[in-house]
Amino acid sequence: MISREPTSLLDDVVAVTVPADGGWLGILRTATAGLAARLGFSGEKIEDLRIAVDEACAMLLVLTPPEGDLRCRFEIGSTELTVAISARLRPRAKLPDPSSFAWRVLSGLTSHVGTVCEDNHATIRLIINRPS
């Protein structure tokens, strides 16, 4: 499901939800690339963002129950694009350690990476500065 939720005159939100199955990640990669292109990102930055979204989804996929969903929320601000990818986690599942290679990849591809884990749900937030 794809939805667009205006939050103010300057900010927009686009939300995409797919089943927690690797076969559906192409939809999130395509949505990421299309939105980044529309916002004026360079080809290199679009590819960086696609890789970052793919990596964050891969982290969550191994921790999510098979019947779960991946929710990808693109928050379009005037100076940055925030991509929040969230999923329900299996009991006792935890995100990789922040010093892991996967986190280093995310940190190198984005302006900022953060996580929130509560009540068996995890969200990975990727923040990318918009082109001026």
C-alpha positions as CSV (number, residue, x, y, z in Angstrom):
1,M,0.0,0.0,0.0
2,I,1.3,3.5,-0.9
3,S,-0.1,6.6,0.6
4,R,0.7,10.3,0.6
5,E,0.0,12.2,3.8
6,P,0.5,16.0,3.6
7,T,1.7,17.3,7.0
8,S,2.1,21.0,6.3
9,L,2.6,23.3,3.3
10,L,6.4,22.6,3.3
11,D,6.5,18.9,4.4
12,D,5.1,15.8,2.8
13,V,5.0,12.2,3.9
14,V,4.9,9.2,1.5
15,A,4.3,5.8,3.2
16,V,4.9,2.4,1.5
17,T,4.1,-0.9,3.3
18,V,5.1,-4.3,1.8
19,P,5.2,-7.9,3.2
20,A,8.4,-8.7,5.1
21,D,9.8,-10.8,2.3
22,G,12.9,-10.1,0.3
23,G,11.0,-10.4,-3.0
24,W,9.2,-7.2,-2.2
25,L,12.3,-5.0,-1.5
26,G,12.4,-4.0,-5.2
27,I,9.3,-1.9,-4.6
28,L,11.0,0.0,-1.8
29,R,14.1,0.5,-3.8
30,T,12.1,1.8,-6.7
31,A,10.1,4.1,-4.5
32,T,13.3,5.4,-3.0
33,A,15.0,6.1,-6.3
34,G,11.9,7.7,-7.8
35,L,11.3,10.0,-4.9
36,A,15.0,11.0,-4.6
37,A,15.1,11.8,-8.4
38,R,12.0,13.9,-8.0
39,L,13.7,15.8,-5.2
40,G,16.7,16.6,-7.3
41,F,19.3,14.2,-5.8
42,S,22.3,13.3,-8.1
43,G,22.5,9.9,-9.6
44,E,25.3,8.9,-7.1
45,K,23.2,10.1,-4.1
46,I,20.1,8.2,-5.4
47,E,22.2,5.0,-5.6
48,D,23.6,5.6,-2.1
49,L,20.1,6.1,-0.8
50,R,18.8,2.9,-2.5
51,I,21.7,0.9,-1.0
52,A,21.0,2.4,2.5
53,V,17.3,1.6,2.3
54,D,18.1,-1.9,1.1
55,E,20.6,-2.5,3.9
56,A,18.2,-1.2,6.6
57,C,15.5,-3.5,5.2
58,A,17.8,-6.5,5.2
59,M,18.6,-5.8,8.9
60,L,14.9,-5.9,9.7
61,L,14.0,-8.8,7.5
62,V,16.0,-11.3,9.4
63,L,14.4,-10.2,12.7
64,T,10.8,-9.9,11.5
65,P,8.2,-12.7,11.7
66,P,7.3,-14.1,8.2
67,E,3.8,-12.7,8.4
68,G,5.1,-9.3,9.2
69,D,5.3,-6.1,7.2
70,L,8.0,-3.6,6.4
71,R,6.8,0.0,6.6
72,C,8.8,2.7,4.9
73,R,7.9,6.3,5.6
74,F,9.6,9.1,3.6
75,E,9.4,12.4,5.3
76,I,10.2,15.2,2.9
77,G,11.4,18.3,4.7
78,S,12.7,21.5,3.3
79,T,16.4,20.7,4.0
80,E,16.4,16.9,4.4
81,L,14.8,13.6,3.5
82,T,14.1,11.2,6.3
83,V,13.4,7.6,5.6
84,A,12.0,5.6,8.5
85,I,11.8,1.8,8.0
86,S,10.0,-0.1,10.7
87,A,8.8,-3.6,11.4
88,R,7.5,-5.8,14.2
89,L,10.3,-8.0,15.6
90,R,10.2,-11.6,16.7
91,P,10.4,-12.1,20.4
92,R,13.9,-11.4,21.8
93,A,15.2,-10.3,18.4
94,K,17.6,-7.3,18.5
95,L,19.2,-5.1,15.9
96,P,22.9,-5.6,15.2
97,D,25.4,-3.8,17.3
98,P,26.0,-0.2,16.3
99,S,29.6,-1.0,15.6
100,S,28.8,-3.7,13.1
101,F,29.7,-3.5,9.4
102,A,26.0,-2.9,8.4
103,W,25.8,0.2,10.6
104,R,29.0,1.5,9.2
105,V,27.6,1.1,5.7
106,L,24.5,3.0,6.7
107,S,26.5,5.8,8.4
108,G,28.7,6.2,5.3
109,L,25.7,6.5,2.9
110,T,23.6,8.9,4.9
111,S,23.9,12.1,6.9
112,H,22.6,10.5,10.1
113,V,21.3,7.1,11.2
114,G,19.2,6.4,14.3
115,T,17.1,3.7,15.7
116,V,14.1,3.3,18.0
117,C,13.2,-0.1,19.5
118,E,10.1,-0.5,21.7
119,D,7.3,-3.0,22.3
120,N,8.8,-5.5,19.8
121,H,8.9,-2.9,17.0
122,A,12.1,-1.4,15.5
123,T,12.5,1.7,13.4
124,I,15.7,2.6,11.5
125,R,15.7,6.3,10.6
126,L,18.0,7.4,7.7
127,I,18.4,11.2,7.3
128,I,19.9,12.6,4.1
129,N,20.5,16.3,3.4
130,R,18.6,17.5,0.4
131,P,20.4,19.1,-2.5
132,S,20.5,22.9,-2.4
